[in-house]
Amino acid sequence: MANRITLARIILIIPFAAMFFINASWAMTAALALFAIAAVSDYFDGMIARARNETSALGAALDPLADKLLVATALLLLVKNGFIRDADILAALIILLREILVSGLREALGPRGATLAVTRLAKWKTTAQLIALALFLASSPTGLAGAGFIPAASAVLWLAALLTAITGFQYAKEAIRLLRAGPG
């Protein structure tokens, strides 16, 4: 059940992205609704997996991948449409680069049987990313809140970028330690 929710989150990215290419006043509200459903499903798939003891290697791989795909898609499309702009693009780059770095490190550790366990701070990082992106969607010109939320969206995006950089450093440090330790 939990893996199905995660897969549904990945599938929701398609209609979410499509909303950015529809020239209608309701499109960003629909994008926000789809994004919110996908973001909330991240909480529920983990809760269900733990409650039903359905933790699996597939779920452990898919869940962070679904988060990264959703966040990367939202960042790219919000930059494309000019909703994230100016200095906030640097925060978006920090987030994207860290996510690629950590994914690469996890891939490098896989053949050695080593893993980078998800930390509590990394969970807060993901939450901050999702909240920032939801605020940017809400503050888009045709969004629910209008431009009034842009300063809050920007502030939360920079908080997310800071947490992203910190956790990226922590994961890189741990991965280097594990890779230097050699096989096994």
Secondary structure, DSSP 8 states (H G I E B T S, - for coil): -HHHHHHHHHHHHHHHHHGGG--STTHHHHHHHHHHHHHHHHHHHHHHHHHTT---HHHHHHHHHHHHHHHHHHHHHHHHTTSS-TTHHHHHHHHHHHHHHHHHHHHHHGGGT------HHHHHHHHHHHHHHHHHHHTSTTSSSGGGGHHHHHHHHHHHHHHHHHHHHHHHHHHHHHHHT---
